[in-house]
Amino acid sequence: MLGRPKTSADVEMIIELYEKDKATLTAMLVNIREIILSNQGEDQVTLEKIRAYLKGQGIPV
């Protein structure tokens, strides 16, 4: 997901999540940022942790 071009479906999903619950989306972004910061230099580990986090949140990856 991180290395591919973004599609209109990606943008629509982000907008839908934002409109649905701004607080939840903000918390998700903060959590993803923490995953990235805590795994700097380990791209594959970071990607897997983000995927697992999103799946746990019910977002298809």
PDB file with SEQRES, HELIX, SHEET and CRYST1 records, atoms N, CA, C and O in Angstrom:
SEQRES   1 A   61  MET LEU GLY ARG PRO LYS THR SER ALA ASP VAL GLU MET          
SEQRES   2 A   61  ILE ILE GLU LEU TYR GLU LYS ASP LYS ALA THR LEU THR          
SEQRES   3 A   61  ALA MET LEU VAL ASN ILE ARG GLU ILE ILE LEU SER ASN          
SEQRES   4 A   61  GLN GLY GLU ASP GLN VAL THR LEU GLU LYS ILE ARG ALA          
SEQRES   5 A   61  TYR LEU LYS GLY GLN GLY ILE PRO VAL                          
HELIX    1 AA1 SER A    8  LYS A   20  1                                  13    
HELIX    2 AA2 LYS A   22  SER A   38  1                                  17    
HELIX    3 AA3 ASP A   43  GLY A   56  1                                  14    
CRYST1    1.000    1.000    1.000  90.00  90.00  90.00 P 1           1          
ATOM      1  N   MET A   1       0.823  -1.185   0.000  1.00  0.00           N  
ATOM      2  CA  MET A   1       0.000   0.000   0.000  1.00  0.00           C  
ATOM      3  C   MET A   1       0.868   1.250   0.000  1.00  0.00           C  
ATOM      4  O   MET A   1       0.535   2.223  -0.677  1.00  0.00           O  
ATOM      5  N   LEU A   2       1.953   1.251   0.728  1.00  0.00           N  
ATOM      6  CA  LEU A   2       2.775   2.443   0.839  1.00  0.00           C  
ATOM      7  C   LEU A   2       3.528   2.745  -0.445  1.00  0.00           C  
ATOM      8  O   LEU A   2       3.757   3.912  -0.764  1.00  0.00           O  
ATOM      9  N   GLY A   3       3.920   1.709  -1.191  1.00  0.00           N  
ATOM     10  CA  GLY A   3       4.746   1.917  -2.365  1.00  0.00           C  
ATOM     11  C   GLY A   3       3.987   2.031  -3.668  1.00  0.00           C  
ATOM     12  O   GLY A   3       4.604   2.236  -4.714  1.00  0.00           O  
ATOM     13  N   ARG A   4       2.699   1.910  -3.645  1.00  0.00           N  
ATOM     14  CA  ARG A   4       1.950   1.953  -4.904  1.00  0.00           C  
ATOM     15  C   ARG A   4       1.255   3.299  -5.067  1.00  0.00           C  
ATOM     16  O   ARG A   4       1.017   4.008  -4.089  1.00  0.00           O  
ATOM     17  N   PRO A   5       0.933   3.647  -6.313  1.00  0.00           N  
ATOM     18  CA  PRO A   5       0.205   4.903  -6.537  1.00  0.00           C  
ATOM     19  C   PRO A   5      -1.169   4.853  -5.868  1.00  0.00           C  
ATOM     20  O   PRO A   5      -1.807   3.801  -5.817  1.00  0.00           O  
ATOM     21  N   LYS A   6      -1.604   5.971  -5.369  1.00  0.00           N  
ATOM     22  CA  LYS A   6      -2.919   6.038  -4.721  1.00  0.00           C  
ATOM     23  C   LYS A   6      -4.010   6.137  -5.789  1.00  0.00           C  
ATOM     24  O   LYS A   6      -3.825   6.766  -6.831  1.00  0.00           O  
ATOM     25  N   THR A   7      -5.135   5.508  -5.510  1.00  0.00           N  
ATOM     26  CA  THR A   7      -6.250   5.517  -6.445  1.00  0.00           C  
ATOM     27  C   THR A   7      -7.389   6.347  -5.882  1.00  0.00           C  
ATOM     28  O   THR A   7      -7.364   6.757  -4.721  1.00  0.00           O  
ATOM     29  N   SER A   8      -8.385   6.588  -6.720  1.00  0.00           N  
ATOM     30  CA  SER A   8      -9.546   7.336  -6.237  1.00  0.00           C  
ATOM     31  C   SER A   8     -10.264   6.552  -5.133  1.00  0.00           C  
ATOM     32  O   SER A   8     -10.883   7.152  -4.254  1.00  0.00           O  
ATOM     33  N   ALA A   9     -10.188   5.226  -5.171  1.00  0.00           N  
ATOM     34  CA  ALA A   9     -10.802   4.415  -4.110  1.00  0.00           C  
ATOM     35  C   ALA A   9     -10.110   4.670  -2.771  1.00  0.00           C  
ATOM     36  O   ALA A   9     -10.764   4.704  -1.729  1.00  0.00           O  
ATOM     37  N   ASP A  10      -8.786   4.849  -2.800  1.00  0.00           N  
ATOM     38  CA  ASP A  10      -8.052   5.170  -1.573  1.00  0.00           C  
ATOM     39  C   ASP A  10      -8.537   6.498  -1.009  1.00  0.00           C  
ATOM     40  O   ASP A  10      -8.805   6.616   0.186  1.00  0.00           O  
ATOM     41  N   VAL A  11      -8.644   7.481  -1.867  1.00  0.00           N  
ATOM     42  CA  VAL A  11      -9.073   8.814  -1.442  1.00  0.00           C  
ATOM     43  C   VAL A  11     -10.499   8.761  -0.903  1.00  0.00           C  
ATOM     44  O   VAL A  11     -10.794   9.366   0.127  1.00  0.00           O  
ATOM     45  N   GLU A  12     -11.377   8.048  -1.584  1.00  0.00           N  
ATOM     46  CA  GLU A  12     -12.765   7.923  -1.134  1.00  0.00           C  
ATOM     47  C   GLU A  12     -12.837   7.258   0.237  1.00  0.00           C  
ATOM     48  O   GLU A  12     -13.632   7.673   1.081  1.00  0.00           O  
ATOM     49  N   MET A  13     -12.013   6.225   0.472  1.00  0.00           N  
ATOM     50  CA  MET A  13     -12.012   5.549   1.763  1.00  0.00           C  
ATOM     51  C   MET A  13     -11.563   6.510   2.865  1.00  0.00           C  
ATOM     52  O   MET A  13     -12.152   6.538   3.945  1.00  0.00           O  
ATOM     53  N   ILE A  14     -10.525   7.291   2.592  1.00  0.00           N  
ATOM     54  CA  ILE A  14     -10.034   8.246   3.591  1.00  0.00           C  
ATOM     55  C   ILE A  14     -11.095   9.291   3.901  1.00  0.00           C  
ATOM     56  O   ILE A  14     -11.325   9.608   5.068  1.00  0.00           O  
ATOM     57  N   ILE A  15     -11.742   9.826   2.877  1.00  0.00           N  
ATOM     58  CA  ILE A  15     -12.786  10.835   3.084  1.00  0.00           C  
ATOM     59  C   ILE A  15     -13.954  10.243   3.860  1.00  0.00           C  
ATOM     60  O   ILE A  15     -14.485  10.881   4.769  1.00  0.00           O  
ATOM     61  N   GLU A  16     -14.355   9.025   3.507  1.00  0.00           N  
ATOM     62  CA  GLU A  16     -15.462   8.364   4.206  1.00  0.00           C  
ATOM     63  C   GLU A  16     -15.132   8.165   5.683  1.00  0.00           C  
ATOM     64  O   GLU A  16     -15.961   8.435   6.552  1.00  0.00           O  
ATOM     65  N   LEU A  17     -13.919   7.692   5.960  1.00  0.00           N  
ATOM     66  CA  LEU A  17     -13.509   7.509   7.351  1.00  0.00           C  
ATOM     67  C   LEU A  17     -13.491   8.839   8.092  1.00  0.00           C  
ATOM     68  O   LEU A  17     -13.923   8.920   9.242  1.00  0.00           O  
ATOM     69  N   TYR A  18     -12.998   9.867   7.441  1.00  0.00           N  
ATOM     70  CA  TYR A  18     -12.908  11.184   8.081  1.00  0.00           C  
ATOM     71  C   TYR A  18     -14.288  11.720   8.411  1.00  0.00           C  
ATOM     72  O   TYR A  18     -14.522  12.211   9.515  1.00  0.00           O  
ATOM     73  N   GLU A  19     -15.204  11.628   7.451  1.00  0.00           N  
ATOM     74  CA  GLU A  19     -16.553  12.133   7.676  1.00  0.00           C  
ATOM     75  C   GLU A  19     -17.284  11.305   8.728  1.00  0.00           C  
ATOM     76  O   GLU A  19     -18.079  11.835   9.504  1.00  0.00           O  
ATOM     77  N   LYS A  20     -17.011  10.011   8.748  1.00  0.00           N  
ATOM     78  CA  LYS A  20     -17.702   9.110   9.670  1.00  0.00           C  
ATOM     79  C   LYS A  20     -17.282   9.369  11.118  1.00  0.00           C  
ATOM     80  O   LYS A  20     -18.127   9.460  12.009  1.00  0.00           O  
ATOM     81  N   ASP A  21     -16.007   9.485  11.338  1.00  0.00           N  
ATOM     82  CA  ASP A  21     -15.531   9.645  12.712  1.00  0.00           C  
ATOM     83  C   ASP A  21     -14.137  10.263  12.714  1.00  0.00           C  
ATOM     84  O   ASP A  21     -13.130   9.562  12.618  1.00  0.00           O  
ATOM     85  N   LYS A  22     -14.103  11.566  12.823  1.00  0.00           N  
ATOM     86  CA  LYS A  22     -12.836  12.301  12.768  1.00  0.00           C  
ATOM     87  C   LYS A  22     -11.883  11.874  13.881  1.00  0.00           C  
ATOM     88  O   LYS A  22     -10.680  11.753  13.651  1.00  0.00           O  
ATOM     89  N   ALA A  23     -12.400  11.648  15.066  1.00  0.00           N  
ATOM     90  CA  ALA A  23     -11.549  11.272  16.201  1.00  0.00           C  
ATOM     91  C   ALA A  23     -10.889   9.915  15.967  1.00  0.00           C  
ATOM     92  O   ALA A  23      -9.710   9.736  16.275  1.00  0.00           O  
ATOM     93  N   THR A  24     -11.638   8.971  15.429  1.00  0.00           N  
ATOM     94  CA  THR A  24     -11.085   7.643  15.171  1.00  0.00           C  
ATOM     95  C   THR A  24      -9.994   7.708  14.119  1.00  0.00           C  
ATOM     96  O   THR A  24      -8.934   7.106  14.287  1.00  0.00           O  
ATOM     97  N   LEU A  25     -10.241   8.432  13.037  1.00  0.00           N  
ATOM     98  CA  LEU A  25      -9.238   8.541  11.984  1.00  0.00           C  
ATOM     99  C   LEU A  25      -7.982   9.235  12.501  1.00  0.00           C  
ATOM    100  O   LEU A  25      -6.865   8.824  12.184  1.00  0.00           O  
ATOM    101  N   THR A  26      -8.162  10.266  13.283  1.00  0.00           N  
ATOM    102  CA  THR A  26      -7.007  10.965  13.855  1.00  0.00           C  
ATOM    103  C   THR A  26      -6.196  10.024  14.741  1.00  0.00           C  
ATOM    104  O   THR A  26      -4.967  10.015  14.674  1.00  0.00           O  
ATOM    105  N   ALA A  27      -6.873   9.240  15.563  1.00  0.00           N  
ATOM    106  CA  ALA A  27      -6.180   8.277  16.427  1.00  0.00           C  
ATOM    107  C   ALA A  27      -5.434   7.238  15.597  1.00  0.00           C  
ATOM    108  O   ALA A  27      -4.315   6.856  15.940  1.00  0.00           O  
ATOM    109  N   MET A  28      -6.046   6.781  14.513  1.00  0.00           N  
ATOM    110  CA  MET A  28      -5.393   5.809  13.646  1.00  0.00           C  
ATOM    111  C   MET A  28      -4.129   6.398  13.032  1.00  0.00           C  
ATOM    112  O   MET A  28      -3.095   5.732  12.978  1.00  0.00           O  
ATOM    113  N   LEU A  29      -4.207   7.641  12.569  1.00  0.00           N  
ATOM    114  CA  LEU A  29      -3.036   8.281  11.977  1.00  0.00           C  
ATOM    115  C   LEU A  29      -1.917   8.442  13.001  1.00  0.00           C  
ATOM    116  O   LEU A  29      -0.744   8.248  12.681  1.00  0.00           O  
ATOM    117  N   VAL A  30      -2.275   8.793  14.216  1.00  0.00           N  
ATOM    118  CA  VAL A  30      -1.275   8.925  15.282  1.00  0.00           C  
ATOM    119  C   VAL A  30      -0.629   7.568  15.559  1.00  0.00           C  
ATOM    120  O   VAL A  30       0.589   7.482  15.716  1.00  0.00           O  
ATOM    121  N   ASN A  31      -1.431   6.517  15.619  1.00  0.00           N  
ATOM    122  CA  ASN A  31      -0.894   5.175  15.873  1.00  0.00           C  
ATOM    123  C   ASN A  31       0.022   4.710  14.744  1.00  0.00           C  
ATOM    124  O   ASN A  31       1.065   4.108  15.000  1.00  0.00           O  
ATOM    125  N   ILE A  32      -0.360   4.984  13.504  1.00  0.00           N  
ATOM    126  CA  ILE A  32       0.486   4.613  12.364  1.00  0.00           C  
ATOM    127  C   ILE A  32       1.796   5.395  12.413  1.00  0.00           C  
ATOM    128  O   ILE A  32       2.861   4.848  12.130  1.00  0.00           O  
ATOM    129  N   ARG A  33       1.717   6.653  12.765  1.00  0.00           N  
ATOM    130  CA  ARG A  33       2.931   7.476  12.894  1.00  0.00           C  
ATOM    131  C   ARG A  33       3.858   6.878  13.948  1.00  0.00           C  
ATOM    132  O   ARG A  33       5.072   6.828  13.745  1.00  0.00           O  
ATOM    133  N   GLU A  34       3.308   6.431  15.058  1.00  0.00           N  
ATOM    134  CA  GLU A  34       4.120   5.816  16.113  1.00  0.00           C  
ATOM    135  C   GLU A  34       4.780   4.528  15.625  1.00  0.00           C  
ATOM    136  O   GLU A  34       5.935   4.257  15.952  1.00  0.00           O  
ATOM    137  N   ILE A  35       4.047   3.737  14.846  1.00  0.00           N  
ATOM    138  CA  ILE A  35       4.623   2.510  14.278  1.00  0.00           C  
ATOM    139  C   ILE A  35       5.806   2.873  13.389  1.00  0.00           C  
ATOM    140  O   ILE A  35       6.860   2.242  13.466  1.00  0.00           O  
ATOM    141  N   ILE A  36       5.635   3.882  12.551  1.00  0.00           N  
ATOM    142  CA  ILE A  36       6.705   4.300  11.639  1.00  0.00           C  
ATOM    143  C   ILE A  36       7.917   4.796  12.426  1.00  0.00           C  
ATOM    144  O   ILE A  36       9.050   4.412  12.136  1.00  0.00           O  
ATOM    145  N   LEU A  37       7.678   5.642  13.415  1.00  0.00           N  
ATOM    146  CA  LEU A  37       8.791   6.195  14.195  1.00  0.00           C  
ATOM    147  C   LEU A  37       9.539   5.131  14.992  1.00  0.00           C  
ATOM    148  O   LEU A  37      10.759   5.205  15.138  1.00  0.00           O  
ATOM    149  N   SER A  38       8.815   4.148  15.503  1.00  0.00           N  
ATOM    150  CA  SER A  38       9.460   3.129  16.333  1.00  0.00           C  
ATOM    151  C   SER A  38      10.163   2.048  15.516  1.00  0.00           C  
ATOM    152  O   SER A  38      10.871   1.211  16.076  1.00  0.00           O  
ATOM    153  N   ASN A  39       9.973   2.060  14.199  1.00  0.00           N  
ATOM    154  CA  ASN A  39      10.597   1.038  13.346  1.00  0.00           C  
ATOM    155  C   ASN A  39      11.392   1.660  12.207  1.00  0.00           C  
ATOM    156  O   ASN A  39      11.481   1.076  11.127  1.00  0.00           O  
ATOM    157  N   GLN A  40      11.962   2.817  12.427  1.00  0.00           N  
ATOM    158  CA  GLN A  40      12.728   3.484  11.374  1.00  0.00           C  
ATOM    159  C   GLN A  40      13.874   2.603  10.906  1.00  0.00           C  
ATOM    160  O   GLN A  40      14.573   1.984  11.708  1.00  0.00           O  
ATOM    161  N   GLY A  41      14.050   2.560   9.591  1.00  0.00           N  
ATOM    162  CA  GLY A  41      15.122   1.762   9.016  1.00  0.00           C  
ATOM    163  C   GLY A  41      14.752   0.311   8.783  1.00  0.00           C  
ATOM    164  O   GLY A  41      15.541  -0.447   8.217  1.00  0.00           O  
ATOM    165  N   GLU A  42      13.576  -0.083   9.205  1.00  0.00           N  
ATOM    166  CA  GLU A  42      13.117  -1.464   9.029  1.00  0.00           C  
ATOM    167  C   GLU A  42      11.823  -1.437   8.220  1.00  0.00           C  
ATOM    168  O   GLU A  42      10.737  -1.666   8.753  1.00  0.00           O  
ATOM    169  N   ASP A  43      11.957  -1.153   6.926  1.00  0.00           N  
ATOM    170  CA  ASP A  43      10.786  -0.934   6.085  1.00  0.00           C  
ATOM    171  C   ASP A  43       9.806  -2.099   6.087  1.00  0.00           C  
ATOM    172  O   ASP A  43       8.600  -1.887   6.214  1.00  0.00           O  
ATOM    173  N   GLN A  44      10.302  -3.323   5.949  1.00  0.00           N  
ATOM    174  CA  GLN A  44       9.411  -4.481   5.880  1.00  0.00           C  
ATOM    175  C   GLN A  44       8.686  -4.695   7.206  1.00  0.00           C  
ATOM    176  O   GLN A  44       7.496  -5.009   7.217  1.00  0.00           O  
ATOM    177  N   VAL A  45       9.387  -4.529   8.313  1.00  0.00           N  
ATOM    178  CA  VAL A  45       8.772  -4.671   9.637  1.00  0.00           C  
ATOM    179  C   VAL A  45       7.697  -3.608   9.818  1.00  0.00           C  
ATOM    180  O   VAL A  45       6.599  -3.895  10.296  1.00  0.00           O  
ATOM    181  N   THR A  46       8.023  -2.380   9.431  1.00  0.00           N  
ATOM    182  CA  THR A  46       7.070  -1.273   9.539  1.00  0.00           C  
ATOM    183  C   THR A  46       5.818  -1.570   8.733  1.00  0.00           C  
ATOM    184  O   THR A  46       4.701  -1.409   9.224  1.00  0.00           O  
ATOM    185  N   LEU A  47       6.007  -2.001   7.500  1.00  0.00           N  
ATOM    186  CA  LEU A  47       4.879  -2.305   6.624  1.00  0.00           C  
ATOM    187  C   LEU A  47       4.002  -3.401   7.213  1.00  0.00           C  
ATOM    188  O   LEU A  47       2.777  -3.276   7.211  1.00  0.00           O  
ATOM    189  N   GLU A  48       4.604  -4.466   7.713  1.00  0.00           N  
ATOM    190  CA  GLU A  48       3.834  -5.567   8.290  1.00  0.00           C  
ATOM    191  C   GLU A  48       3.058  -5.119   9.532  1.00  0.00           C  
ATOM    192  O   GLU A  48       1.913  -5.524   9.729  1.00  0.00           O  
ATOM    193  N   LYS A  49       3.675  -4.294  10.357  1.00  0.00           N  
ATOM    194  CA  LYS A  49       2.988  -3.810  11.561  1.00  0.00           C  
ATOM    195  C   LYS A  49       1.828  -2.888  11.199  1.00  0.00           C  
ATOM    196  O   LYS A  49       0.774  -2.939  11.834  1.00  0.00           O  
ATOM    197  N   ILE A  50       2.012  -2.053  10.192  1.00  0.00           N  
ATOM    198  CA  ILE A  50       0.922  -1.173   9.754  1.00  0.00           C  
ATOM    199  C   ILE A  50      -0.214  -2.005   9.175  1.00  0.00           C  
ATOM    200  O   ILE A  50      -1.382  -1.753   9.471  1.00  0.00           O  
ATOM    201  N   ARG A  51       0.118  -2.992   8.354  1.00  0.00           N  
ATOM    202  CA  ARG A  51      -0.915  -3.877   7.795  1.00  0.00           C  
ATOM    203  C   ARG A  51      -1.692  -4.577   8.904  1.00  0.00           C  
ATOM    204  O   ARG A  51      -2.922  -4.627   8.870  1.00  0.00           O  
ATOM    205  N   ALA A  52      -0.983  -5.111   9.877  1.00  0.00           N  
ATOM    206  CA  ALA A  52      -1.640  -5.807  10.988  1.00  0.00           C  
ATOM    207  C   ALA A  52      -2.530  -4.845  11.766  1.00  0.00           C  
ATOM    208  O   ALA A  52      -3.642  -5.202  12.155  1.00  0.00           O  
ATOM    209  N   TYR A  53      -2.048  -3.641  11.992  1.00  0.00           N  
ATOM    210  CA  TYR A  53      -2.838  -2.644  12.720  1.00  0.00           C  
ATOM    211  C   TYR A  53      -4.119  -2.314  11.953  1.00  0.00           C  
ATOM    212  O   TYR A  53      -5.203  -2.285  12.535  1.00  0.00           O  
ATOM    213  N   LEU A  54      -3.994  -2.064  10.649  1.00  0.00           N  
ATOM    214  CA  LEU A  54      -5.171  -1.715   9.851  1.00  0.00           C  
ATOM    215  C   LEU A  54      -6.169  -2.868   9.795  1.00  0.00           C  
ATOM    216  O   LEU A  54      -7.375  -2.649   9.903  1.00  0.00           O  
ATOM    217  N   LYS A  55      -5.674  -4.091   9.628  1.00  0.00           N  
ATOM    218  CA  LYS A  55      -6.569  -5.249   9.632  1.00  0.00           C  
ATOM    219  C   LYS A  55      -7.295  -5.355  10.965  1.00  0.00           C  
ATOM    220  O   LYS A  55      -8.484  -5.674  11.005  1.00  0.00           O  
ATOM    221  N   GLY A  56      -6.590  -5.089  12.050  1.00  0.00           N  
ATOM    222  CA  GLY A  56      -7.199  -5.109  13.374  1.00  0.00           C  
ATOM    223  C   GLY A  56      -8.269  -4.043  13.549  1.00  0.00           C  
ATOM    224  O   GLY A  56      -9.168  -4.181  14.379  1.00  0.00           O  
ATOM    225  N   GLN A  57      -8.164  -2.984  12.765  1.00  0.00           N  
ATOM    226  CA  GLN A  57      -9.151  -1.907  12.804  1.00  0.00           C  
ATOM    227  C   GLN A  57     -10.309  -2.164  11.834  1.00  0.00           C  
ATOM    228  O   GLN A  57     -11.238  -1.361  11.735  1.00  0.00           O  
ATOM    229  N   GLY A  58     -10.242  -3.294  11.119  1.00  0.00           N  
ATOM    230  CA  GLY A  58     -11.313  -3.640  10.188  1.00  0.00           C  
ATOM    231  C   GLY A  58     -11.193  -2.984   8.828  1.00  0.00           C  
ATOM    232  O   GLY A  58     -12.176  -2.889   8.093  1.00  0.00           O  
ATOM    233  N   ILE A  59      -9.994  -2.531   8.487  1.00  0.00           N  
ATOM    234  CA  ILE A  59      -9.776  -1.885   7.194  1.00  0.00           C  
ATOM    235  C   ILE A  59      -9.088  -2.884   6.279  1.00  0.00           C  
ATOM    236  O   ILE A  59      -8.024  -3.401   6.618  1.00  0.00           O  
ATOM    237  N   PRO A  60      -9.682  -3.164   5.122  1.00  0.00           N  
ATOM    238  CA  PRO A  60      -9.078  -4.127   4.198  1.00  0.00           C  
ATOM    239  C   PRO A  60      -7.750  -3.606   3.661  1.00  0.00           C  
ATOM    240  O   PRO A  60      -7.634  -2.453   3.247  1.00  0.00           O  
ATOM    241  N   VAL A  61      -6.756  -4.483   3.679  1.00  0.00           N  
ATOM    242  CA  VAL A  61      -5.423  -4.104   3.203  1.00  0.00           C  
ATOM    243  C   VAL A  61      -5.042  -5.017   2.062  1.00  0.00           C  
ATOM    244  O   VAL A  61      -3.955  -4.884   1.501  1.00  0.00           O  
TER     245      VAL A  61                                                      
END                                                                             
